[in-house]
């Protein structure tokens, strides 16, 4: 069960009222992250991986990076949200953090976006 490798991060850790969940999509090769973000006062929801016992080997001499696939299904306004992806190269919190914003397209077919 790979979802046990993830934690949710919601603004309740700072006294907010947002909440999210992360669960398996039964019979699918992906998981579902969903929730309600209360924006009064700057709310947020997110998810992150727990520290790996062994580093995740995604880079080699022929690889220049990695991607995520995501889609937006809750309404027709993905532009109202800020979407970010960050990654680290070390387990310590003192090393470099690589961060990027991205956009999810608004489409009626609920197609996957490769970021």
C-alpha positions in Angstrom: 0.0 0.0 0.0 2.0 3.0 -1.3 -0.2 5.7 0.2 1.3 4.9 3.6 4.4 6.6 2.3 2.5 10.0 2.3 1.3 12.5 4.9 -1.2 15.2 4.5 -0.4 18.7 5.5 -3.4 20.9 6.2 -3.6 24.3 7.9 -5.0 22.7 11.1 -1.4 22.4 12.1 -1.5 26.2 12.4 -5.0 26.5 13.8 -6.9 26.5 10.5 -10.0 24.6 9.4 -8.9 23.0 6.1 -8.8 19.2 5.7 -7.8 16.7 3.1 -7.4 13.0 2.6 -5.2 10.7 0.6 -6.5 7.3 -0.4 -6.0 4.5 -2.9 -8.1 4.6 -6.1 -9.3 1.0 -6.0 -8.2 -0.9 -9.1 -6.2 2.0 -10.5 -2.5 2.8 -10.6 -2.8 6.1 -8.8 -4.0 7.5 -5.5 -6.6 10.3 -4.9 -5.9 13.3 -2.8 -8.9 15.5 -2.1 -10.1 18.0 0.5 -11.6 21.3 1.4 -9.4 24.3 1.7 -10.8 27.2 3.8 -9.3 30.3 2.3 -10.4 32.7 5.1 -7.1 33.7 6.7 -4.9 32.0 4.1 -5.8 28.3 4.3 -3.8 25.5 2.7 -3.9 21.8 2.0 -1.1 19.6 0.8 0.6 16.2 0.8 4.2 15.1 1.1 6.1 11.8 1.2 7.4 10.5 4.4 11.2 10.1 4.5 12.3 7.1 2.5 14.4 4.4 4.3 16.6 4.4 1.2 16.9 7.2 -1.3 14.5 7.1 -4.2 16.7 6.5 -7.3 15.0 8.5 -10.0 18.0 10.1 -11.6 20.8 8.4 -13.6 23.2 9.6 -16.3 20.4 9.6 -18.9 17.7 11.3 -16.9 17.3 15.0 -16.7 14.3 15.2 -14.3 11.0 13.7 -13.4 7.3 14.5 -13.9 4.0 14.2 -12.1 0.7 13.4 -13.7 -2.4 15.1 -12.1 -5.9 16.2 -13.0 -8.4 18.5 -11.6 -11.9 17.2 -11.0 -13.7 19.2 -8.3 -14.9 22.2 -10.2 -14.1 24.3 -13.3 -11.7 26.9 -11.7 -8.2 25.4 -11.2 -6.7 28.8 -11.8 -8.1 30.0 -8.4 -5.5 27.7 -6.7 -1.8 27.8 -6.4 -0.2 24.4 -7.4 3.4 23.7 -6.3 5.8 20.8 -6.5 8.9 20.7 -4.4 11.7 18.1 -4.0 14.8 17.8 -1.9 18.1 16.0 -2.6 18.8 15.2 1.0 16.8 14.2 4.1 18.0 17.1 6.2 15.9 20.3 6.2 19.0 22.4 5.6 19.8 21.4 2.0 18.6 22.9 -1.2 14.9 22.7 -2.0 13.8 22.7 -5.6 10.4 24.3 -6.0 8.2 25.1 -9.0 4.7 26.4 -9.5 2.5 24.8 -12.2 -0.9 25.1 -13.8 -3.5 22.5 -14.2 -5.6 22.9 -17.3 -9.3 23.3 -17.0 -10.9 20.7 -19.3 -14.3 19.1 -19.4 -12.9 15.7 -20.2 -10.9 15.6 -16.9 -7.7 14.7 -18.9 -4.4 14.1 -17.1 -1.8 16.8 -17.1 1.9 15.9 -17.3 3.9 18.4 -15.3 
